[in-house]
Amino acid sequence: MTRSKKLTQFEYKKRLIKTWNEVAPRYHKRWAKNNVGPFKSSSELVKLANVRPGHTVLDLACGTGAITKRIAARVGISGKVVGIDSSISAIKIAKKETKNKTNLDFVLSDAEFIKFNKKFDVVTCQYALFFFPNAQKVLKNIKQYLKKNGILALTLHGNKDTVPYFSSILDVITKFIPDYALQGTPNLDRFGTKDQLKKIISRAGFTDIKIQEYVFTYRPGTFSDYWQNYLKYLSKPLKEKVKALSIIQKQKMKNQIKQNTLPYTKGGGQIIFPWKVLILTAKSS
Ligand SMILES: C[S@@+](CC[C@H](N)C(=O)[O-])C[C@H]1O[C@@H](n2cnc3c(N)ncnc32)[C@H](O)[C@@H]1O
């Protein structure tokens, strides 16, 4: 694919599904399963969403079930949780991890096209809104399936400057590999400030919008651990792009990335990254 070719929404989604089918097991092992770094938000999200026994909850883009499992424990046997995700490999992991639970279902579906014959008390969505090319359509669609005064609860990463785990690498890698993110890929930090987030949620017709900001920390180890792990967890197409650079380019790129991590490098060469997270709650009127 050349730089000039712009992905259609359909092509972008197809690629995203392929990526998540490949990376879901690694994502689960490294992040979702353990409460590390930004995942400290999981318990906060469930608390702020005010999930209670007997509630029915939709967990949108549930991935491997990090939030879904917690919600199931909260709603108890009189409640119900439905997790939907467009990655079959993520859904399989979520099902495997929760196989004896009766108050929870996982469904393979695109968030843009969900259809239910019932309404929910709460809809949650952690670290996924920015992946939806038409986030506005998804939000309007969700609203139909929330009861009156039902709660929407979303978790998002802060914009890239507040998440140096991403920006230390991405600011550099995108200079060396201009087509690292293909044209037509939505900007993944477009809801990373309170203003940006509030705007899209109120445009979709939600009210009583509240946004809490958190700064968690993430310790990826030394620079070498950080870089090696980043490469290890990349999807194949991106790995190929990095591999295609010359040894000199790779070294230059690595040095510039290392420079970016120095402000966060402490004694013994250990990196401690701050990681801003936004949790929004809103009501459907
Ligand atoms: C960063 S993961 C978050 C997963 C989970 N919410 C968590 O907190 O671990 C993003 C998830 O969004 C899903 N996703 C992306 N676009 C989607 C869409 N259009 N419909 C449904 N799921 C989608 C991916 O398959 C992936 O599992």
The ligand as a Tripos MOL2 file, in Angstrom:
@<TRIPOS>MOLECULE
LIG
   27    29     1     0     0
SMALL
NO_CHARGES

@<TRIPOS>ATOM
      1 C1         -7.6860   -1.3990   23.7260 C.3       1 LIG1
      2 S1         -8.8520   -2.6820   23.5080 S.3       1 LIG1
      3 C2         -9.8890   -2.4250   24.9220 C.3       1 LIG1
      4 C3        -10.5790   -3.7070   25.3290 C.3       1 LIG1
      5 C4        -11.2950   -3.6440   26.6800 C.3       1 LIG1
      6 N1        -12.3350   -2.6490   26.7170 N.3       1 LIG1
      7 C5        -10.3040   -3.4250   27.7910 C.2       1 LIG1
      8 O1        -10.4650   -2.4590   28.5570 O.co2     1 LIG1
      9 O2         -9.3680   -4.2410   27.9250 O.co2     1 LIG1
     10 C6         -9.8480   -2.1000   22.1650 C.3       1 LIG1
     11 C7        -10.9030   -3.1010   21.7060 C.3       1 LIG1
     12 O3        -11.7860   -2.4230   20.8150 O.3       1 LIG1
     13 C8        -12.2630   -3.3820   19.8880 C.3       1 LIG1
     14 N2        -12.8650   -2.6680   18.7640 N.ar      1 LIG1
     15 C9        -12.2870   -1.7740   17.9300 C.ar      1 LIG1
     16 N3        -13.1810   -1.3250   17.0260 N.ar      1 LIG1
     17 C10       -14.3550   -1.9380   17.3080 C.ar      1 LIG1
     18 C11       -15.6640   -1.8790   16.7430 C.ar      1 LIG1
     19 N4        -15.9280   -1.0860   15.6890 N.pl3     1 LIG1
     20 N5        -16.6330   -2.6300   17.2750 N.ar      1 LIG1
     21 C12       -16.3920   -3.4320   18.3430 C.ar      1 LIG1
     22 N6        -15.1770   -3.5520   18.9200 N.ar      1 LIG1
     23 C13       -14.1700   -2.7960   18.4190 C.ar      1 LIG1
     24 C14       -10.9980   -4.1750   19.5470 C.3       1 LIG1
     25 O4        -11.3090   -5.3970   18.9340 O.3       1 LIG1
     26 C15       -10.3560   -4.3010   20.9280 C.3       1 LIG1
     27 O5        -10.7440   -5.4920   21.5620 O.3       1 LIG1
@<TRIPOS>BOND
     1     1     2 1
     2     2     3 1
     3     2    10 1
     4     3     4 1
     5     4     5 1
     6     5     6 1
     7     5     7 1
     8     7     8 2
     9     7     9 1
    10    10    11 1
    11    11    12 1
    12    11    26 1
    13    12    13 1
    14    13    14 1
    15    13    24 1
    16    14    15 ar
    17    14    23 ar
    18    15    16 ar
    19    16    17 ar
    20    17    18 ar
    21    17    23 ar
    22    18    19 1
    23    18    20 ar
    24    20    21 ar
    25    21    22 ar
    26    22    23 ar
    27    24    25 1
    28    24    26 1
    29    26    27 1
@<TRIPOS>SUBSTRUCTURE
     1 LIG1         1 GROUP 0 **** ****
